[in-house]
């Protein structure tokens, strides 16, 4: 007498089909495992105790359990394919961004040439200071700026007129009112888009100097100036 195939056994058999997907197609894995399940079910029916036959409802439960798990595996595969297709579509759409200039508040890569910045100032501020930090987060420069929000040119030199080293620099505006710090606001700038990447399902742009930004952080695009 054989032990009846339990619902858990049917589920485990179907789960092995899902695991086989790593080395072969999911359809082949499910088909092969379903054949094994039918052979086990046939052997169970053939070798059951005639004086104590298995209730027909047990067979129905076993078949329904396997079918349910099989459909779930197929649904997951369809969703994975759909996600991959959507990701590829996103990359295709972003192909037109490569070579453009993207406006963000990300750090910039300084190479000795003056940089155009667009500082954002607080409405209630009566003084604003541009704060510059290097790649280590250390403050390397600070200068007072106007409150009109107009673009400014950062020359990239220290107080003695010596140029800063090439590298990444980040910017922010310190807003003051009546001698007290109100808070900081971002500084925006344009940088060339070198590459569009799909990083684990997230669309990422690679800017000049190796700066990475999310597509959602891009505020504007323009042709190279």
Backbone as numpy.savetxt, mean C-alpha at the origin, in Angstrom:
# Nx Ny Nz CAx CAy CAz Cx Cy Cz
-15.26 -52.35 9.56 -16.12 -51.15 9.56 -15.23 -49.91 9.56
-15.53 -48.99 8.67 -14.76 -47.76 8.59 -15.41 -46.66 9.39
-14.57 -45.74 9.83 -15.07 -44.58 10.55 -15.69 -43.61 9.57
-16.90 -43.08 9.83 -17.54 -42.14 8.90 -16.67 -40.91 8.69
-16.75 -40.39 7.48 -16.04 -39.16 7.18 -16.78 -38.02 7.87
-16.12 -37.34 8.78 -16.76 -36.24 9.51 -16.74 -34.97 8.69
-17.55 -34.00 9.13 -17.56 -32.69 8.46 -16.19 -32.05 8.54
-15.50 -32.26 9.67 -14.16 -31.68 9.82 -13.20 -32.29 8.83
-13.36 -33.63 8.56 -12.48 -34.27 7.58 -12.70 -33.71 6.20
-13.99 -33.50 5.87 -14.30 -32.92 4.57 -13.70 -31.53 4.44
-13.81 -30.74 5.53 -13.25 -29.39 5.51 -11.75 -29.43 5.36
-11.10 -30.37 6.10 -9.65 -30.48 6.02 -9.20 -30.88 4.63
-9.99 -31.77 3.99 -9.65 -32.18 2.63 -9.70 -31.01 1.68
-10.75 -30.19 1.85 -10.88 -29.02 0.98 -9.78 -28.01 1.26
-9.37 -27.87 2.53 -8.31 -26.93 2.87 -6.99 -27.36 2.24
-6.77 -28.69 2.10 -5.55 -29.14 1.46 -5.53 -28.75 0.00
-6.74 -28.63 -0.60 -6.81 -28.15 -1.98 -6.35 -26.72 -2.06
-6.71 -25.93 -1.05 -6.28 -24.54 -1.03 -4.77 -24.45 -0.89
-4.19 -25.34 -0.05 -2.75 -25.32 0.12 -2.02 -25.73 -1.13
-2.63 -26.63 -1.90 -1.99 -27.09 -3.13 -1.89 -25.99 -4.16
-2.63 -24.93 -3.95 -2.63 -23.82 -4.91 -1.27 -23.17 -5.04
-0.38 -23.38 -4.02 0.95 -22.77 -4.06 1.84 -23.42 -5.11
1.51 -24.70 -5.46 2.37 -25.38 -6.42 1.67 -25.74 -7.71
0.33 -25.67 -7.77 -0.41 -25.98 -8.98 -1.65 -25.11 -9.02
-2.40 -25.19 -10.10 -3.59 -24.36 -10.23 -4.63 -24.81 -9.22
-5.43 -23.84 -8.73 -6.42 -24.15 -7.71 -7.47 -25.09 -8.24
-7.84 -24.95 -9.53 -8.87 -25.81 -10.10 -8.43 -27.26 -10.09
-7.16 -27.54 -10.46 -6.66 -28.90 -10.45 -6.60 -29.44 -9.03
-6.20 -28.60 -8.08 -6.08 -29.05 -6.69 -7.44 -29.43 -6.13
-8.45 -28.60 -6.38 -9.80 -28.88 -5.87 -10.36 -30.13 -6.52
-10.16 -30.27 -7.85 -10.67 -31.41 -8.58 -10.06 -32.70 -8.06
-8.74 -32.70 -7.86 -8.04 -33.88 -7.36 -8.50 -34.25 -5.97
-8.65 -33.26 -5.11 -9.04 -33.52 -3.74 -10.49 -33.98 -3.67
-11.34 -33.45 -4.53 -12.75 -33.85 -4.55 -12.86 -35.31 -4.98
-12.00 -35.76 -5.92 -11.99 -37.15 -6.35 -11.62 -38.06 -5.18
-10.61 -37.63 -4.40 -10.22 -38.39 -3.22 -11.36 -38.48 -2.21
-12.07 -37.36 -2.05 -13.20 -37.34 -1.12 -14.28 -38.33 -1.55
-14.58 -38.38 -2.87 -15.60 -39.30 -3.37 -15.17 -40.76 -3.17
-13.87 -41.04 -3.37 -13.39 -42.40 -3.16 -13.52 -42.81 -1.70
-13.22 -41.89 -0.79 -13.36 -42.16 0.64 -14.83 -42.38 0.99
-15.71 -41.58 0.40 -17.14 -41.70 0.69 -17.68 -43.02 0.17
-17.21 -43.44 -1.03 -17.65 -44.72 -1.61 -17.18 -45.89 -0.74
-15.92 -45.82 -0.28 -15.39 -46.88 0.58 -16.16 -46.94 1.89
-16.54 -45.78 2.39 -17.31 -45.73 3.64 -18.66 -46.40 3.46
-19.33 -46.12 2.32 -20.65 -46.71 2.07 -20.54 -48.22 1.86
-19.46 -48.66 1.17 -19.29 -50.08 0.88 -19.00 -50.89 2.13
-18.25 -50.31 3.04 -17.79 -51.06 4.22 -18.54 -50.72 5.49
-19.68 -50.06 5.37 -20.43 -49.73 6.58 -21.05 -50.99 7.18
-21.36 -50.93 8.44 -21.96 -52.04 9.16 -23.41 -52.19 8.72
-23.77 -53.33 8.11 -25.16 -53.49 7.63 -26.20 -53.39 8.75
-25.78 -53.78 9.97 -26.74 -53.73 11.07 -26.88 -52.34 11.67
-25.95 -51.46 11.29 -26.01 -50.09 11.81 -25.55 -49.13 10.71
-26.34 -49.00 9.64 -25.93 -48.16 8.49 -25.89 -46.68 8.87
-25.07 -45.98 8.13 -24.94 -44.54 8.36 -26.18 -43.84 7.85
-26.66 -42.92 8.62 -27.86 -42.16 8.23 -27.58 -41.35 6.97
-28.55 -41.29 6.08 -28.37 -40.56 4.81 -28.10 -39.07 5.04
-28.62 -38.54 6.15 -28.40 -37.12 6.42 -26.92 -36.83 6.69
-26.17 -37.85 7.19 -24.74 -37.65 7.42 -24.01 -37.45 6.10
-24.41 -38.24 5.08 -23.81 -38.07 3.76 -24.08 -36.66 3.22
-25.31 -36.22 3.43 -25.67 -34.89 2.93 -24.83 -33.81 3.59
-24.58 -33.95 4.90 -23.77 -32.98 5.63 -22.34 -32.98 5.11
-21.80 -34.19 4.86 -20.42 -34.28 4.37 -20.27 -33.62 2.99
-21.22 -33.91 2.11 -21.17 -33.33 0.77 -21.34 -31.82 0.80
-22.28 -31.36 1.64 -22.53 -29.92 1.73 -21.32 -29.19 2.30
-20.64 -29.80 3.29 -19.48 -29.17 3.89 -18.35 -29.02 2.88
-18.09 -30.12 2.14 -17.02 -30.04 1.15 -17.35 -29.03 0.07
-18.59 -29.04 -0.40 -19.00 -28.12 -1.46 -18.86 -26.67 -1.00
-19.22 -26.40 0.27 -19.14 -25.04 0.79 -17.70 -24.54 0.83
-16.80 -25.40 1.32 -15.39 -25.01 1.39 -14.80 -24.86 0.00
-15.20 -25.75 -0.92 -14.71 -25.67 -2.30 -15.10 -24.34 -2.94
-16.36 -23.92 -2.73 -16.82 -22.64 -3.28 -16.08 -21.47 -2.65
-15.77 -21.57 -1.36 -15.04 -20.50 -0.69 -13.63 -20.35 -1.27
-12.96 -21.49 -1.54 -11.62 -21.45 -2.13 -11.68 -20.80 -3.50
-12.68 -21.17 -4.31 -12.81 -20.60 -5.65 -13.10 -19.10 -5.58
-13.93 -18.70 -4.61 -14.23 -17.28 -4.45 -12.98 -16.49 -4.08
-12.18 -17.04 -3.17 -10.94 -16.37 -2.77 -9.99 -16.21 -3.96
-9.92 -17.25 -4.81 -9.06 -17.17 -5.99 -9.55 -16.10 -6.96
-10.87 -16.02 -7.12 -11.43 -15.00 -8.01 -11.15 -13.60 -7.48
-11.27 -13.41 -6.16 -10.99 -12.11 -5.56 -9.51 -11.75 -5.72
-8.63 -12.72 -5.55 -7.20 -12.46 -5.71 -6.89 -12.01 -7.13
-7.52 -12.68 -8.10 -7.32 -12.29 -9.49 -7.85 -10.91 -9.78
-8.99 -10.58 -9.17 -9.59 -9.25 -9.38 -8.70 -8.16 -8.79
-8.15 -8.41 -7.59 -7.26 -7.44 -6.96 -6.02 -7.22 -7.80
-5.46 -8.32 -8.32 -4.26 -8.20 -9.17 -4.57 -7.41 -10.43
-5.76 -7.65 -11.00 -6.15 -6.93 -12.21 -6.31 -5.44 -11.92
-6.92 -5.11 -10.77 -7.10 -3.71 -10.40 -5.75 -3.04 -10.16
-4.80 -3.78 -9.56 -3.48 -3.21 -9.31 -2.78 -2.90 -10.62
-2.89 -3.83 -11.59 -2.27 -3.60 -12.89 -2.88 -2.41 -13.59
-4.22 -2.25 -13.42 -4.89 -1.11 -14.02 -4.37 0.19 -13.41
-4.16 0.18 -12.07 -3.63 1.37 -11.40 -2.26 1.75 -11.92
-1.40 0.76 -12.14 -0.06 1.03 -12.66 -0.16 1.63 -14.06
-1.07 1.09 -14.87 -1.24 1.61 -16.23 -1.67 3.07 -16.21
-2.59 3.40 -15.31 -3.05 4.79 -15.22 -1.94 5.71 -14.74
-1.06 5.20 -13.86 0.01 6.04 -13.32 1.19 6.18 -14.27
1.19 5.40 -15.35 2.30 5.49 -16.29 2.44 6.90 -16.85
1.32 7.60 -17.00 1.36 8.97 -17.51 1.93 9.97 -16.52
2.06 9.56 -15.26 2.62 10.45 -14.24 4.14 10.50 -14.32
4.74 9.42 -14.82 6.20 9.36 -14.88 6.71 10.44 -15.83
7.68 11.21 -15.36 8.21 12.33 -16.14 7.54 13.65 -15.82
6.44 13.60 -15.07 5.76 14.83 -14.66 6.38 15.33 -13.35
5.99 16.54 -12.96 6.40 17.08 -11.66 5.21 17.01 -10.71
5.43 16.38 -9.56 4.38 16.20 -8.56 4.59 17.16 -7.39
3.50 17.77 -6.96 3.57 18.70 -5.82 3.18 17.96 -4.55
4.10 17.93 -3.59 3.85 17.26 -2.31 4.53 18.07 -1.20
4.32 17.61 0.02 5.02 18.21 1.17 6.13 17.28 1.66
6.55 16.37 0.79 7.62 15.42 1.14 8.98 16.12 1.14
9.99 15.51 1.74 11.34 16.07 1.67 11.80 16.20 0.21
12.76 17.08 -0.02 13.30 17.26 -1.37 14.76 16.84 -1.39
15.24 16.52 -2.58 16.64 16.16 -2.73 17.38 17.38 -3.26
18.24 17.93 -2.42 19.00 19.14 -2.76 20.31 18.76 -3.42
20.60 19.40 -4.56 21.84 19.11 -5.28 22.62 20.39 -5.60
22.45 21.40 -4.78 23.22 22.62 -4.96 22.49 23.74 -5.66
21.38 23.44 -6.32 20.62 24.48 -7.02 19.50 25.01 -6.13
19.14 26.29 -6.24 18.04 26.85 -5.46 16.74 26.08 -5.68
15.92 26.02 -4.65 14.67 25.26 -4.68 13.50 26.21 -4.44
12.45 26.06 -5.23 11.24 26.86 -5.05 10.31 26.17 -4.07
9.92 26.88 -3.03 9.06 26.33 -1.98 7.76 27.11 -1.90
6.69 26.41 -1.49 5.38 27.05 -1.30 4.97 26.83 0.15
5.34 27.78 1.04 5.01 27.61 2.46 3.56 27.95 2.75
2.94 27.20 3.63 1.58 27.46 4.08 1.65 28.05 5.48
1.03 29.20 5.67 1.08 29.87 6.98 -0.30 29.87 7.63
-0.30 29.92 8.96 -1.56 29.94 9.71 -2.23 31.31 9.59
-3.55 31.32 9.59 -4.30 32.56 9.41 -4.04 33.56 10.53
-3.92 33.09 11.77 -3.79 33.97 12.92 -2.33 34.35 13.23
-1.41 33.86 12.45 0.01 34.12 12.73 0.38 35.57 12.41
1.24 36.14 13.26 1.78 37.46 12.95 3.27 37.37 12.60
3.85 36.17 12.74 5.21 35.89 12.32 5.30 34.44 11.86
6.14 34.19 10.86 6.33 32.82 10.37 7.80 32.58 10.08
8.25 31.38 10.41 9.65 31.02 10.21 9.74 29.72 9.42
10.59 29.74 8.40 10.86 28.52 7.64 11.96 27.74 8.38
11.65 26.49 8.72 12.60 25.64 9.44 13.04 24.52 8.50
14.35 24.36 8.40 14.93 23.36 7.50 15.64 22.29 8.33
15.39 21.02 7.99 16.04 19.92 8.69 16.69 18.99 7.68
17.81 18.39 8.09 18.49 17.44 7.22 17.86 16.06 7.33
18.48 15.07 6.68 17.92 13.72 6.65 17.87 13.08 8.03
18.70 13.57 8.96 18.70 13.04 10.33 17.65 13.71 11.21
16.94 14.70 10.66 15.95 15.42 11.45 16.52 16.57 12.24
17.80 16.89 12.02 18.45 17.99 12.74 18.15 19.32 12.06
17.82 20.33 12.85 17.57 21.65 12.29 18.90 22.26 11.81
18.92 22.65 10.54 20.15 23.20 9.97 19.98 24.66 9.55
18.76 25.14 9.48 18.55 26.54 9.08 17.15 26.98 9.50
17.03 28.30 9.69 15.74 28.90 10.00 15.79 30.34 9.52
14.72 30.76 8.88 14.65 32.15 8.41 13.20 32.62 8.44
13.04 33.91 8.73 11.70 34.46 8.79 11.17 34.68 7.36
9.90 34.38 7.18 9.28 34.53 5.86 8.00 35.36 6.00
7.46 35.76 4.88 6.23 36.54 4.89 5.01 35.69 5.19
3.88 36.37 5.36 2.64 35.69 5.73 1.67 35.58 4.56
2.10 35.98 3.38 1.20 36.01 2.23 1.03 34.66 1.56
1.91 33.71 1.86 1.82 32.39 1.23 2.41 32.33 -0.15
3.14 33.36 -0.55 3.76 33.36 -1.87 4.96 32.43 -1.90
5.28 31.94 -3.10 6.44 31.07 -3.25 7.71 31.80 -2.87
8.64 31.04 -2.30 9.94 31.60 -1.96 11.02 30.70 -2.55
12.22 31.23 -2.66 13.35 30.47 -3.17 14.32 30.20 -2.03
14.57 28.92 -1.80 15.55 28.53 -0.78 16.87 28.28 -1.49
17.87 29.06 -1.13 19.16 28.99 -1.82 19.98 27.79 -1.40
19.69 27.22 -0.23 20.46 26.06 0.22 21.82 26.41 0.77
21.92 27.58 1.43 23.20 27.99 2.03 22.98 28.30 3.50
24.04 28.18 4.29 23.92 28.48 5.71 24.10 29.98 5.95
24.17 30.37 7.23 24.25 31.79 7.59 25.53 32.45 7.10
26.57 31.65 6.82 27.83 32.21 6.33 27.90 32.22 4.81
26.87 31.70 4.16 26.85 31.67 2.70 27.40 30.40 2.09
27.81 29.45 2.93 28.33 28.19 2.42 27.17 27.26 2.06
27.23 26.57 0.94 26.12 25.68 0.54 26.06 24.43 1.41
24.84 23.97 1.61 24.66 22.72 2.34 25.09 21.53 1.48
25.36 20.42 2.14 25.72 19.21 1.42 24.52 18.69 0.63
24.81 18.02 -0.46 23.73 17.39 -1.22 23.04 16.33 -0.37
21.74 16.22 -0.53 21.00 15.24 0.25 19.55 15.63 0.42
18.85 14.91 1.29 17.44 15.16 1.53 17.27 16.20 2.64
16.33 17.12 2.39 16.00 18.15 3.38 14.48 18.28 3.47
13.99 18.42 4.68 12.56 18.61 4.90 12.31 20.02 5.43
11.08 20.50 5.20 10.74 21.88 5.55 9.40 21.94 6.26
9.27 22.93 7.14 8.00 23.23 7.77 8.00 24.69 8.19
6.80 25.21 8.44 6.66 26.60 8.85 6.24 26.64 10.31
6.99 27.39 11.12 6.59 27.65 12.51 5.79 28.94 12.53
4.56 28.86 13.02 3.67 30.02 13.07 3.61 30.57 14.49
3.82 31.88 14.63 3.80 32.54 15.94 2.76 33.66 15.95
2.19 33.88 17.12 1.25 34.99 17.32 1.49 35.57 18.70
1.82 36.87 18.73 2.09 37.57 19.99 3.16 36.85 20.81
4.17 36.34 20.12 5.30 35.71 20.81 5.10 34.26 21.18
3.94 33.71 20.89 3.66 32.31 21.24 3.58 31.46 19.97
4.01 30.22 20.09 3.97 29.30 18.95 2.56 28.77 18.77
2.01 29.01 17.59 0.67 28.49 17.28 0.73 27.04 16.81
1.80 26.70 16.13 1.93 25.36 15.56 2.71 25.41 14.27
2.80 24.29 13.61 3.54 24.22 12.35 2.60 23.89 11.20
2.97 24.31 10.01 2.23 24.01 8.80 3.22 23.51 7.74
2.74 22.75 6.76 3.66 22.15 5.78 4.17 23.13 4.74
5.20 22.70 4.07 5.79 23.43 2.94 5.73 22.50 1.73
5.17 22.99 0.65 5.02 22.17 -0.54 6.05 22.54 -1.60
6.37 21.55 -2.44 7.33 21.79 -3.53 7.08 20.76 -4.62
7.66 21.02 -5.79 7.54 20.11 -6.93 8.80 19.29 -7.08
8.61 18.03 -7.50 9.75 17.15 -7.78 9.37 16.22 -8.92
10.36 15.81 -9.70 10.12 14.93 -10.84 9.72 13.53 -10.38
8.74 12.97 -11.06 8.32 11.59 -10.81 9.19 10.67 -11.66
9.95 9.80 -10.99 10.87 8.91 -11.69 10.21 7.57 -12.02
9.36 7.10 -11.11 8.82 5.74 -11.28 7.51 5.62 -10.50
6.61 4.77 -11.01 5.38 4.41 -10.30 5.49 2.95 -9.88
5.19 2.66 -8.63 5.37 1.31 -8.10 4.08 0.81 -7.45
3.89 -0.51 -7.52 2.81 -1.17 -6.79 3.45 -1.91 -5.63
3.39 -1.33 -4.45 4.04 -1.90 -3.28 3.00 -2.57 -2.40
2.89 -3.90 -2.56 1.93 -4.70 -1.77 0.52 -4.14 -1.91
0.14 -3.80 -3.14 -1.21 -3.33 -3.41 -1.40 -1.83 -3.23
-0.36 -1.13 -2.81 -0.44 0.31 -2.60 0.34 1.02 -3.70
-0.30 2.03 -4.32 0.36 2.76 -5.38 1.33 3.80 -4.78
2.61 3.70 -5.15 3.65 4.56 -4.61 4.41 5.20 -5.77
4.74 6.49 -5.61 5.54 7.19 -6.60 6.95 7.38 -6.07
7.92 7.17 -6.93 9.31 7.40 -6.59 9.73 8.73 -7.22
10.09 9.70 -6.36 10.51 11.02 -6.83 12.03 11.07 -6.93
12.52 12.12 -7.57 13.97 12.27 -7.72 14.62 12.30 -6.34
15.79 11.68 -6.27 16.48 11.61 -4.99 16.06 10.43 -4.15
15.15 9.57 -4.68 14.73 8.38 -3.94 13.61 8.61 -2.96
12.94 9.76 -3.02 11.83 10.05 -2.11 10.59 9.28 -2.58
9.94 8.56 -1.66 8.74 7.81 -1.97 7.52 8.50 -1.35
6.46 8.63 -2.14 5.21 9.23 -1.65 4.04 8.41 -2.15
2.97 8.40 -1.38 1.73 7.77 -1.82 1.07 8.64 -2.88
0.36 8.02 -3.79 -0.34 8.80 -4.81 -1.38 9.72 -4.17
-1.92 9.31 -3.02 -2.92 10.14 -2.35 -2.31 11.41 -1.74
-0.97 11.46 -1.63 -0.29 12.64 -1.06 0.08 13.65 -2.13
-0.17 13.32 -3.39 0.15 14.24 -4.48 -0.96 15.28 -4.58
-0.57 16.56 -4.51 -1.53 17.66 -4.49 -1.77 18.23 -5.89
-0.78 18.09 -6.78 -0.92 18.63 -8.14 0.12 17.98 -9.03
-0.12 18.02 -10.33 0.83 17.56 -11.33 1.00 18.63 -12.38
2.20 18.73 -12.94 2.45 19.68 -14.01 3.56 19.16 -14.91
3.63 19.70 -16.11 4.72 19.34 -17.01 6.03 19.90 -16.47
7.13 19.23 -16.77 8.44 19.71 -16.27 8.70 21.14 -16.69
9.12 21.95 -15.74 9.38 23.36 -16.02 10.77 23.53 -16.59
